[in-house]
Amino acid sequence: MSVLHSLPWLGDAWQQLSAREASPAHALLIHGAEGIGKLALGRAWAQRILCEATPGAFACGQCDGCHWFLGGQHPDYRQIQPEALAGVEVDAELPVSASKTAKPSLEIKVDQIRALPVFLNTQSHRGRRRVVVVHPAEAMNTNAANSLLKSLEEPPSGACFILVSNNRDQLIPTIRSRCVDIAVVSPSWSTALDWLKKERVDDPEIWLGLAGGAPLLARDRAEHADAKRVLQLVTALRSCDRGALEAWNPTDRVELELFTELLQKYAHDQVRLLGGGASIFFPELKIKNNPTLPKERPNNDRPGPARAASLVAWLSYARHVGKQRSLASHPLNPRLFALDLLSGLPQA
């Protein structure tokens, strides 16, 4: 099954890749919003490069090269990612944390990149190109990025780098300048919602809203073990039930980061509603029956004093939570951190 069959909105990006096939680039930068299938696209193109059958629109899925790739054992393929990422195989030959008790790193470390020249400068096992996928590319720390830059500046013969990024602007300009840009456009709301329904995701509108319209991210969150607790938090936010919010006790870093993210998204939607726009992350939120928003609206359609004051309060709160998100990954006390965030939640 081709990636376009399972994720049809990737068609335009696949055409961009196919157009480069006559003069293949040594480095590609596939970028777009998180959770829309960029990694699947990058892996599908890597498989296409390594496919040993007669060239076609997609990898054949039947040759020895495809069997090696789909089994996660292709000798001419490497995938570089942070240790903390789960769900996709990590090359066993690459270094990991020295301490097994340490938390998995959220960064791509320099040792992971420095291990690549041995792989890239070795003759291809299958007589084709060697492919390296780096995901997400912006997770490289400074030393790792500089180390990769050296390989991009003087790429070994037959090497192909595929960088997958959720935010290309976080990459250093010298890396961006040495890659061919492949932009991936997010699917429309209706397309993403239909896809989630076909995937049999419960409450697809809620999860798609929380994921900002990214269908793969929405599915992953809906299938997470803590999905029920997340829905409880969403319900409390919808009704601005402070008691329920304070009772939602984050027990670890992951839950606290999620708690902080949802608070920021909720505040962002309140700002949009007060400014006359539509909510994004909580699409069911409306001005009507929203207990946090003043109802007055003068005849000239400009915000009155109460709504203007509320807009300022929510905007200030959204900025405050955004600044605090960077601290949520290492709080001294998750419970106290969450209560401190809730203490600033604007009143109705």
N, C-alpha and C positions, 0 to 999 in steps of 0.2 A: 504494500500500500504506500503510495507516494505521500510526501508531506503535504502536498496541495489537496489531496483527497481528505485528509484528516483535519487540516487547517487551511481552508480555501482562501482566506484573506491574505495569505502569503504569496499569492500568484504574482503580483507586481514585483516583489523583491526577487522571486525566482527568475523572472524574466531579466532583471538587471544582472543577475549572476550568469545566466545563460549567454547574455550578450557579450560577456567578457571571455567566453570560452575560447574564441579564436586566438586571442592574445592574453593568456591567463596571467593574472597579477600574482606577485609573490606574497602580497598581504592584502586582506580584505577587512574592512571594519563594518560589521553588521550592527546597526544601532536602532533604537526605538524604545518605546515604553516597556517597563518591566511586565512580564507575564503575558506576552502576546505571541510567543513562539519563536523568538529569535534563535535560541539555542537549538531548537529542533531544526530550524532552517540551516544553521551552520553545520550541524551534524549531518543533515541530509546532503548538503553540498560536499562535505568531506567524504561521505560514502560514495557520492557520484564521482569524485576524483579518483578514489581507490578502486572503483568497480573495474573488473577485468574483462567484462563482456564488451561486445561491439558498442561503441558510444551511442547512447540514446538520450531521450529527454530526461530520464531519471536512472538511478542505479537499478540494476536488474534484480537484485535481491537473491539471486540464485548462484552466482559464481563463487569461487573460493574466497575472493576478496571480500564480497558482501557477507559471506558466512562468518569470516574472521571478524569483520567490523561489527555485525549485529551481535556476535557473541562477546564483544568487548575485549577481543584478544588480537586485534590487528597489529602486527609488528611495526607498521609504518604510520601509526596514528598515536598521538598523545593528546590528552585533554588536561589542561592546567586550570585549577580552580581552588578556592579556599578550602581548608580542611572542614570548615563548618557546613559546607554545602552537602546536602544528602540527596539521594535519588538518582545520581549519575555516577558511574564508576570513576574512581581515581586511580591513576597509574601507580601500581605497586612499587615501581622502581624509583619514584620521586620521593624526596625527603619529606617526612612529616615531623610533628613535634617530638622532641626528644623525650619529653615526659608524657607518659600515657595518662597521667592524672590531670594534666593541664587541660583547660578548656580549648576546644578546637579553634584555630585561628580564623578570624573573619577576613584576613588579608591573604593575598598571594605573595609569598615571600621570595626573596632574592634567590635562595637556594633552589627553589623550584624552577626558576628561569635558568639559573646557571647549569642545571643538569641537562638542558636541552642540546647544547652543542655536541655532546657525545652521541645523542640520537640523530641529530641533523647531519652530522658529518660522517655517519656510517652509511655504507651503501644500502640502498633500498632492498628489503628482503623479498619483495614481490615484483621488483623491476619497474615500479611506477614512482610517483611522487611521495614525499613524506609530508604529513599534514599535522599541524599543531593548532588546536582550538584553545583559546584563552577566554575564560568566562567566570565572572564578569570582568572585563578588562580593566575597569576603573578600580577594582579591588587590589590591583598591584600597588605595593608600597613604593616609595620613591626609588629605592635601590633596585627593586625588581623591574620597574619601568625603564630605568636607565640601562639595565642589563639586556632587556629585550630590545631596546633601541639599537644596540650594537648589532644584533642579528638582523634587524630590519634594514639597517644601513648597508650591510654586506651579507645578504642572504646566501646561504649555501645553495648550490645547484640542486634543483628539483624540490626545494622546500616551499611549502605554502602555509602561511599563517592566517588563521581566521580568528579575528578578535570580535567578541560579542559583548556589546556594551549597553547598559540601561541609561547611561548618561555620557555621551561622547565628550562633552565639555569638561569632564573631570580628567580626561586623558591629557598628557602633556602635548603641546602643539607639534613637537617634532615626531611623535608617534603618529598623530592624525595625518600629518603631511605625507607620510610614507605608506599610507593605506588607501585603497580604493573604497570610497564610501558606498555602502548599500543601506539605504534607509528603509525601514520596515514601518508601514503605516498601521495604526491600530484599527481593528474592525469597527464597524458601526455598532451602535447599541443593539439594534435589532438582530444583526448578524451574530453578535456575541451571545445575546440572550437565547437565540435559537440553538446555538451550539451547546450551551449549557443544558438546555432542555433535552437535547439528544444524548448528552452525557448523563442524563438522569440525576442532575444536581437538584437537591431540595432547596426551596426558597431562592431560586436563581437571581431574582431581582435584587434581593438584599446583598448577596455575595458579590454580584457584579458591581453594585454601587460601591461597596466597601473597597473593591479592588480598582476603583477608578475606571471601570470599563474594560479591564484586562481579563479576558476569559480564562486563560490558564491559571492565573493567580487566583481568580475567583474559585475555580474548581479545587485547587490545592487547599485553599482555606476552608472550603465547605467539607472537605474530606479529612481535615485535621482532627486529631483526637480531642482537641479543646473547642471544637466548633459549637457545641451546645453552650459552653460558657460564654463564647463570643456573642452568640445570639441573645443571651441574657443581658450582656452589657449593652448591646444595640437597643434592646427594648427599654432599658433604663435611660439611655440617652434620648431616645425618641420622646419619652414623656418627661424628661429632665427630672427624674426621680432621684433626688440627692441621697435619700436613704439607701436605695438599691445600689447606687454608684459607690457609696462609702462601704457598703457590705461586700462589694466585689473586690476581694482581697488578692492582689497579685502575689503569687508565691515564689516566683523566680524572675530572672532577667527577661526571659522570652515573653512571659505574660505581661510584665511591666512595659516592655517595648510596645506590645500590641495595645495595651491600655492607653499609652501616651499617643500612639498613632491615631487611634480612634477619636480621642479627645480633640486632637488637632484637626482631623477631618470634619468632625462635627462643628467645631468653631468656624472652620472655613466655609461650610455650608450656611451657617447662620449669617455670616458676613455677606455672602452672595444673595441670600433672601432679603436681607435688610437693604441691600443696594439695588434691589429690583430685578435680580437675576434668578436663575433656577439652581436648585441644589444639585450636587454632583455625586457625592459619596453616600448620601442618604436621600435617594430620589423621591421617597414618599413624603419628605418634609415639605410643607407648604406654609404660606403665611397664615392661612385659615387654620384654626385649632392648634396653633403652635404656642405652647404656654410660655415660651421664652421671648416672644417677639411682641412689641407694642402694636396695637391694631390701628392707631390713628394714621390717616393719610390725607393731607390737605387737598383742596380742590386743584391746586397748581401741580399736583403729583410730585412734589418735592418732599423729602422726608421732614416730618415735623420735629420739634425739639426732643420728644421722647424717643422716637426712632433713631434720630441722629446720635443721641447719647448712647443708645443701645448698640448702634453700629460701631462707635468708637470703642466701647467696652469689649465687644466681641473681637474686633480687629486687634486690639491690644492683647487680649487673651490668646488668640491664635498665634501671634508672634511670640508670646512668652512660652507657650507649649512647644513651639517649633525650636526654640533655643534649648529647651530642657530635654528634647529628644536625644540629643547626643550624650546626655548624662544617664539616660535610662538603662544603658547597657552595663553600667557598673555602679549601681546605687549602694549606699551603705545599708539602707533598710527599704526594701520595695514597698512595704505597707505605708511607712511614713512619707515616702516619696509620692505615692499615689494620693494620699490625703492632702499633701501640700499642693498638688496640682488642682485637686478639686476645690480647695479653699478659695481659689481665684476665679472659679466658674461664675460668669455674670449672672446676676439675679434677674428674674422675670421683670 
